[in-house]
Amino acid sequence: MKYYLIAFITCLMIGTTAMAQDHHANIGVKGGLNLYNINGNGESDLKSGLHLGLLSHIHLTNQFAFQPEIMYSAQGTKLGGSDNSLNLDYINIPLLFQYMFDNGFRLHAGPQVGFLVNAKSKSGNTTVDVKDGYNAIDLALSIGGSYVFTDTGFGLDARYNHGLSNIYDASAFNATNRGFQLGVFYLFGHK
């Protein structure tokens, strides 16, 4: 079911961009660094990972834009300063609304839905699949900013993702994903 939803949202992004020809629209690629941990998981440290995917940037007016994305995101946490870690891989779909300044700066915020594709606990050389203990869907709020070099289409992006839903399945224990993302992007045909 989640793969159908991911395919649907990908088609929606491409279709929305194609239909937005009356508005200025671009498709782009994005990637970068994640720094995540889990809030409510006891002692946990930031775990680094990466994110990589596609974005669609649609100008609604001269100042406002809508930017849906589909991203692979390596998240999780390091446990208590040890070599032990929890590795959570998601397909995240942020739906961002942007305010664009005239100088290339943009502020954005919006909801994000994530689909868990992999969950593994690692202790030393031992790795255990723990996906059955985690919710398949993760809801979050994203807030951040970006800068696009208007002559080239290249840009820089920074955001904070604040988890809203419990990542554990059928557990009274409540924990949420929290993370920072630093990335670079390229918008094809940017004007």
C-alpha positions as CSV (number, residue, x, y, z in Angstrom):
1,M,0.0,0.0,0.0
2,K,2.8,2.5,0.9
3,Y,4.5,1.9,-2.4
4,Y,1.3,2.8,-4.2
5,L,1.1,6.0,-2.2
6,I,4.7,6.9,-3.0
7,A,4.1,6.3,-6.7
8,F,0.9,8.4,-6.5
9,I,2.7,11.3,-4.8
10,T,5.6,11.1,-7.3
11,C,3.1,11.2,-10.2
12,L,1.3,14.1,-8.4
13,M,4.5,16.0,-8.2
14,I,5.3,15.6,-11.9
15,G,1.7,16.2,-12.9
16,T,1.4,19.3,-10.7
17,T,4.6,20.7,-12.3
18,A,3.4,19.9,-15.8
19,M,0.0,21.6,-15.1
20,A,1.7,24.6,-13.5
21,Q,2.9,25.9,-16.8
22,D,0.8,29.0,-16.2
23,H,3.0,29.5,-13.1
24,H,6.8,29.2,-13.1
25,A,7.7,25.6,-12.1
26,N,10.9,23.6,-11.9
27,I,11.9,20.0,-11.1
28,G,15.1,19.5,-9.3
29,V,17.4,17.1,-7.4
30,K,18.6,17.4,-3.8
31,G,20.9,15.7,-1.4
32,G,22.8,16.3,1.8
33,L,23.6,15.5,5.4
34,N,21.1,14.4,8.2
35,L,21.7,14.8,11.9
36,Y,19.0,12.9,13.7
37,N,18.1,11.5,17.1
38,I,15.0,10.2,18.8
39,N,13.3,12.3,21.4
40,G,11.9,10.3,24.4
41,N,14.4,7.4,23.8
42,G,16.4,7.9,26.9
43,E,20.1,8.8,26.3
44,S,20.6,9.2,22.6
45,D,23.1,11.1,20.6
46,L,22.9,12.6,17.1
47,K,23.4,10.1,14.3
48,S,24.6,11.3,10.9
49,G,23.1,10.0,7.7
50,L,22.1,11.3,4.3
51,H,19.1,12.4,2.3
52,L,18.6,12.2,-1.5
53,G,15.7,12.8,-3.8
54,L,13.6,14.9,-6.1
55,L,11.7,18.2,-5.6
56,S,9.2,20.2,-7.6
57,H,9.3,24.0,-7.1
58,I,6.1,25.8,-8.2
59,H,5.8,29.6,-8.1
60,L,2.2,30.4,-7.1
61,T,2.9,34.2,-7.1
62,N,6.0,36.4,-7.2
63,Q,6.5,35.8,-3.4
64,F,4.9,32.4,-2.7
65,A,5.7,28.9,-3.9
66,F,4.7,25.3,-3.2
67,Q,7.5,22.7,-3.0
68,P,6.6,19.0,-2.7
69,E,9.6,16.6,-2.4
70,I,10.2,12.9,-2.3
71,M,13.4,12.0,-0.4
72,Y,15.2,8.9,0.9
73,S,16.3,9.8,4.4
74,A,18.7,7.8,6.7
75,Q,17.7,8.6,10.3
76,G,17.9,7.0,13.7
77,T,20.1,7.6,16.7
78,K,23.3,6.6,18.5
79,L,22.5,5.1,21.8
80,G,24.1,6.6,24.9
81,G,27.6,7.4,23.6
82,S,28.4,3.8,22.6
83,D,28.9,2.1,19.2
84,N,25.2,0.9,19.4
85,S,22.8,2.6,17.0
86,L,19.3,2.4,15.7
87,N,19.1,2.9,11.9
88,L,15.8,4.0,10.5
89,D,15.4,4.5,6.7
90,Y,12.4,6.5,5.5
91,I,10.9,7.7,2.2
92,N,9.9,11.2,3.3
93,I,7.4,13.5,1.5
94,P,7.6,17.1,2.7
95,L,4.9,19.5,1.3
96,L,6.5,22.9,1.8
97,F,5.0,26.3,1.4
98,Q,7.7,29.0,0.8
99,Y,8.0,32.7,1.1
100,M,10.5,33.9,-1.5
101,F,12.5,37.1,-1.0
102,D,13.8,39.0,-4.1
103,N,17.4,38.2,-3.3
104,G,17.3,34.4,-3.6
105,F,16.5,33.7,0.1
106,R,13.4,31.5,0.9
107,L,11.7,30.6,4.1
108,H,9.6,27.4,4.1
109,A,7.4,25.3,6.4
110,G,4.9,22.5,6.0
111,P,3.9,18.9,6.9
112,Q,6.0,15.8,6.1
113,V,4.9,12.2,5.9
114,G,7.5,9.5,6.1
115,F,7.2,5.8,5.2
116,L,9.5,3.4,7.1
117,V,11.4,1.2,4.7
118,N,14.0,-0.3,7.0
119,A,14.7,-0.4,10.8
120,K,17.8,-2.1,12.2
121,S,19.4,-2.1,15.6
122,K,23.2,-2.4,15.6
123,S,25.3,-3.4,18.5
124,G,29.0,-4.0,17.7
125,N,29.1,-6.4,14.7
126,T,25.5,-7.6,15.3
127,T,22.7,-6.2,13.3
128,V,19.0,-7.1,14.0
129,D,16.0,-6.2,11.9
130,V,13.5,-4.5,14.2
131,K,11.1,-3.1,11.7
132,D,8.1,-4.9,13.2
133,G,8.4,-2.8,16.3
134,Y,8.0,0.5,14.6
135,N,5.1,2.4,13.0
136,A,5.1,2.3,9.2
137,I,4.2,6.0,8.9
138,D,5.9,9.0,10.6
139,L,4.4,12.5,10.7
140,A,6.5,15.6,11.1
141,L,6.6,19.3,10.7
142,S,9.4,20.8,8.7
143,I,10.7,24.4,9.0
144,G,13.7,26.0,7.4
145,G,15.3,28.2,4.8
146,S,17.1,28.0,1.5
147,Y,19.1,30.2,-0.9
148,V,19.1,29.8,-4.6
149,F,21.9,31.2,-6.8
150,T,19.4,32.5,-9.4
151,D,21.9,32.5,-12.3
152,T,22.8,28.8,-12.0
153,G,19.8,27.0,-10.4
154,F,22.1,25.7,-7.6
155,G,21.0,26.3,-4.0
156,L,21.6,25.5,-0.3
157,D,18.9,24.3,2.1
158,A,18.8,24.0,5.9
159,R,15.8,22.7,7.8
160,Y,14.6,21.2,11.1
161,N,12.2,18.3,11.1
162,H,10.1,17.9,14.3
163,G,8.4,14.5,14.7
164,L,4.8,14.6,15.7
165,S,3.9,10.9,15.8
166,N,5.1,8.0,18.0
167,I,7.6,5.9,16.0
168,Y,7.0,2.8,18.2
169,D,4.2,0.4,17.2
170,A,1.8,-0.8,19.9
171,S,3.8,0.7,22.7
172,A,2.9,2.8,25.7
173,F,6.4,4.3,25.3
174,N,6.3,7.5,23.2
175,A,9.2,8.7,21.1
176,T,9.5,10.9,18.0
177,N,12.1,11.6,15.3
178,R,13.9,14.9,15.5
179,G,16.5,16.1,13.0
180,F,18.4,18.7,11.1
181,Q,19.1,18.6,7.4
182,L,21.8,20.5,5.4
183,G,21.6,20.0,1.7
184,V,22.4,21.3,-1.8
185,F,19.9,21.3,-4.7
186,Y,19.8,22.0,-8.4
187,L,16.7,23.2,-10.2
188,F,16.6,22.3,-13.9
189,G,15.8,25.3,-16.2
190,H,15.7,27.8,-13.3
191,K,15.0,31.4,-14.4
